[in-house]
């Protein structure tokens, strides 16, 4: 008699959702970036700026970085 009940059993929606969620691969967030070189050809001093910011804000950041480039430590 117990065998009949096992055939009728269906997993709940919540259980199916959790199994699907378990199977998904979690990937790191990848933002498109722009590399801004503070140095010259021979000595690169790169700063990465996200492209999600507006061009105006990126321009202000680049200007600020140029103005204070002597403050940053470029090596250990």
N, CA, C and O of each residue as an XYZ file, in Angstrom:
304
protein
N       0.809     -1.189      0.000
C       0.000      0.000      0.000
C       0.867      1.274      0.000
O       0.468      2.279     -0.589
N       2.032      1.250      0.642
C       2.919      2.409      0.652
C       3.497      2.681     -0.734
O       3.788      3.829     -1.071
N       3.664      1.638     -1.534
C       4.216      1.816     -2.874
C       3.307      2.676     -3.746
O       3.792      3.423     -4.596
N       1.992      2.579     -3.543
C       1.047      3.358     -4.343
C       1.221      4.847     -4.073
O       1.118      5.657     -4.995
N       1.480      5.213     -2.836
C       1.617      6.622     -2.479
C       2.927      7.214     -3.014
O       2.986      8.407     -3.313
N       3.952      6.409     -3.132
C       5.228      6.909     -3.654
C       5.114      7.262     -5.130
O       5.768      8.201     -5.585
N       4.302      6.535     -5.887
C       4.127      6.823     -7.314
C       3.363      8.122     -7.532
O       3.576      8.791     -8.543
N       2.482      8.495     -6.612
C       1.659      9.687     -6.752
C       2.368     10.958     -6.297
O       1.876     12.060     -6.536
N       3.505     10.813     -5.651
C       4.192     11.967     -5.076
C       4.794     12.850     -6.164
O       5.442     12.351     -7.084
N       4.584     14.148     -6.062
C       5.174     15.123     -6.977
C       5.909     16.163     -6.148
O       5.412     16.603     -5.112
N       7.089     16.555     -6.602
C       7.825     17.573     -5.837
C       7.094     18.913     -5.895
O       6.447     19.244     -6.889
N       7.208     19.663     -4.826
C       6.552     20.969     -4.770
C       7.270     21.959     -5.691
O       8.417     21.750     -6.086
N       6.579     23.013     -6.011
C       7.151     24.070     -6.852
C       8.403     24.651     -6.192
O       9.400     24.923     -6.861
N       8.338     24.834     -4.888
C       9.475     25.411     -4.153
C      10.698     24.501     -4.233
O      11.817     24.983     -4.406
N      10.494     23.195     -4.108
C      11.590     22.242     -4.200
C      12.207     22.264     -5.600
O      13.430     22.233     -5.737
N      11.378     22.317     -6.628
C      11.886     22.381     -8.008
C      12.676     23.666     -8.239
O      13.707     23.659     -8.911
N      12.180     24.770     -7.674
C      12.873     26.056     -7.822
C      14.247     25.997     -7.164
O      15.226     26.485     -7.728
N      14.326     25.407     -5.987
C      15.601     25.304     -5.284
C      16.591     24.415     -6.029
O      17.787     24.705     -6.051
N      16.110     23.345     -6.636
C      16.988     22.462     -7.410
C      17.521     23.193     -8.632
O      18.701     23.072     -8.959
N      16.660     23.955     -9.315
C      17.104     24.728    -10.480
C      18.136     25.771    -10.065
O      19.137     25.972    -10.753
N      17.889     26.428     -8.945
C      18.807     27.455     -8.455
C      20.163     26.840     -8.109
O      21.202     27.460     -8.335
N      20.156     25.645     -7.571
C      21.393     24.947     -7.217
C      22.217     24.636     -8.463
O      23.447     24.656     -8.409
N      21.558     24.350     -9.579
C      22.252     23.980    -10.814
C      22.885     25.179    -11.520
O      23.827     25.012    -12.296
N      22.384     26.374    -11.261
C      22.917     27.558    -11.938
C      24.331     27.867    -11.482
O      24.675     27.724    -10.309
N      25.132     28.291    -12.430
C      26.512     28.668    -12.116
C      26.547     30.159    -11.812
O      26.030     30.968    -12.582
N      27.145     30.511    -10.708
C      27.259     31.915    -10.336
C      28.563     32.449    -10.911
O      29.642     31.917    -10.651
N      28.438     33.506    -11.692
C      29.604     34.103    -12.335
C      29.848     35.482    -11.739
O      28.904     36.157    -11.328
N      31.096     35.902    -11.689
C      31.378     37.241    -11.156
C      30.863     38.320    -12.109
O      30.796     38.126    -13.322
N      30.507     39.451    -11.528
C      30.047     40.580    -12.320
C      31.220     41.135    -13.114
O      32.299     41.359    -12.565
N      31.009     41.357    -14.403
C      32.084     41.882    -15.229
C      31.633     43.216    -15.825
O      30.701     43.279    -16.626
N      32.311     44.257    -15.416
C      31.999     45.593    -15.901
C      32.984     45.957    -17.012
O      34.172     45.647    -16.928
N      32.487     46.603    -18.030
C      33.355     47.078    -19.105
C      34.125     48.273    -18.561
O      33.544     49.189    -17.980
N      35.429     48.253    -18.755
C      36.273     49.315    -18.198
C      37.084     49.995    -19.288
O      37.306     49.444    -20.366
N      37.513     51.189    -18.978
C      38.421     51.950    -19.842
C      39.725     52.094    -19.068
O      39.722     52.462    -17.893
N      40.834     51.802    -19.730
C      42.138     51.921    -19.078
C      42.719     53.282    -19.429
O      42.847     53.646    -20.598
N      43.065     54.019    -18.389
C      43.603     55.363    -18.527
C      45.056     55.330    -18.069
O      45.334     55.020    -16.910
N      45.980     55.645    -18.966
C      47.408     55.605    -18.656
C      47.859     56.962    -18.124
O      47.737     57.974    -18.813
N      48.370     56.981    -16.920
C      48.877     58.194    -16.278
C      50.344     58.438    -16.612
O      50.849     59.545    -16.421
N      51.023     57.422    -17.103
C      52.449     57.540    -17.373
C      52.725     57.804    -18.836
O      51.945     58.466    -19.520
N      53.848     57.277    -19.310
C      54.209     57.421    -20.709
C      54.348     56.040    -21.334
O      53.966     55.031    -20.740
N      54.907     56.012    -22.558
C      55.047     54.754    -23.287
C      55.916     53.741    -22.540
O      55.587     52.557    -22.471
N      57.016     54.217    -21.990
C      57.969     53.332    -21.324
C      57.518     52.914    -19.920
O      57.728     51.774    -19.506
N      56.913     53.823    -19.215
C      56.482     53.551    -17.835
C      54.971     53.740    -17.729
O      54.476     54.856    -17.575
N      54.259     52.634    -17.813
C      52.795     52.689    -17.770
C      52.311     52.801    -16.327
O      52.773     52.084    -15.440
N      51.387     53.699    -16.122
C      50.728     53.884    -14.831
C      49.230     53.879    -15.112
O      48.620     54.924    -15.339
N      48.651     52.679    -15.091
C      47.275     52.512    -15.532
C      46.267     52.636    -14.395
O      46.488     52.173    -13.276
N      45.164     53.274    -14.727
C      44.017     53.373    -13.837
C      42.821     52.877    -14.641
O      42.648     53.260    -15.798
N      42.006     52.036    -14.041
C      40.830     51.489    -14.722
C      39.594     52.232    -14.251
O      39.347     52.359    -13.051
N      38.816     52.724    -15.215
C      37.602     53.481    -14.922
C      36.436     52.751    -15.582
O      36.505     52.415    -16.764
N      35.373     52.506    -14.830
C      34.193     51.810    -15.353
C      33.473     52.636    -16.406
O      33.347     53.854    -16.282
N      33.000     51.952    -17.453
C      32.284     52.635    -18.520
C      30.832     52.937    -18.158
O      30.122     53.565    -18.943
N      30.384     52.502    -16.990
C      29.014     52.802    -16.581
C      28.852     54.266    -16.188
O      27.728     54.761    -16.096
N      29.948     54.951    -15.958
C      29.872     56.374    -15.627
C      29.757     57.183    -16.916
O      30.161     56.724    -17.984
N      29.217     58.364    -16.811
C      29.045     59.208    -17.995
C      30.401     59.717    -18.479
O      31.382     59.716    -17.735
N      30.438     60.149    -19.730
C      31.692     60.671    -20.304
C      32.154     61.904    -19.537
O      33.352     62.114    -19.347
N      31.209     62.707    -19.105
C      31.544     63.919    -18.344
C      32.245     63.554    -17.032
O      33.258     64.156    -16.676
N      31.703     62.571    -16.322
C      32.289     62.157    -15.043
C      33.652     61.512    -15.277
O      34.593     61.775    -14.528
N      33.772     60.663    -16.315
C      35.072     60.048    -16.620
C      36.101     61.117    -16.944
O      37.258     61.003    -16.538
N      35.700     62.156    -17.669
C      36.610     63.258    -17.980
C      37.079     63.970    -16.724
O      38.252     64.321    -16.601
N      36.155     64.183    -15.789
C      36.514     64.839    -14.520
C      37.453     63.960    -13.698
O      38.388     64.455    -13.069
N      37.195     62.650    -13.710
C      38.068     61.724    -12.974
C      39.464     61.739    -13.580
O      40.453     61.791    -12.849
N      39.559     61.693    -14.908
C      40.863     61.710    -15.578
C      41.608     63.005    -15.270
O      42.814     62.987    -15.025
N      40.899     64.116    -15.280
C      41.519     65.408    -14.958
C      42.043     65.404    -13.519
O      43.155     65.864    -13.258
N      41.239     64.885    -12.592
C      41.641     64.812    -11.198
C      42.859     63.914    -11.021
O      43.771     64.236    -10.260
N      42.870     62.776    -11.735
C      44.009     61.860    -11.644
C      45.287     62.503    -12.180
O      46.365     62.313    -11.617
N      45.164     63.262    -13.265
C      46.338     63.956    -13.818
C      46.855     65.001    -12.828
O      48.061     65.143    -12.622
N      45.923     65.722    -12.228
C      46.298     66.794    -11.306
C      47.029     66.252    -10.072
O      47.953     66.893     -9.572
N      46.625     65.089     -9.583
C      47.190     64.540     -8.360
C      47.986     63.264     -8.608
O      48.066     62.414     -7.721
N      48.577     63.111     -9.790
C      49.279     61.861    -10.104
C      50.510     61.632     -9.236
O      50.947     60.491     -9.085
N      51.082     62.698     -8.659
C      52.241     62.526     -7.792
C      51.870     61.963     -6.423
O      52.761     61.600     -5.655
N      50.591     61.880     -6.099
C      50.113     61.385     -4.819
C      49.991     59.849     -4.825
O      50.120     59.216     -3.778
N      49.748     59.262     -5.984
C      49.497     57.822     -6.078
C      50.785     57.026     -6.025
O      51.816     57.456     -6.540
N      50.716     55.849     -5.391
C      51.852     54.910     -5.370
C      51.654     53.935     -6.513
O      50.650     53.223     -6.547
N      52.584     53.887     -7.446
C      52.454     53.052     -8.646
C      53.178     51.723     -8.516
O      53.050     50.856     -9.380
N      53.923     51.562     -7.458
C      54.589     50.281     -7.231
C      54.711     50.058     -5.723
O      54.453     50.955     -4.921
N      55.107     48.853     -5.363
C      55.220     48.510     -3.942
C      56.441     49.146     -3.333
O      56.700     48.969     -2.143
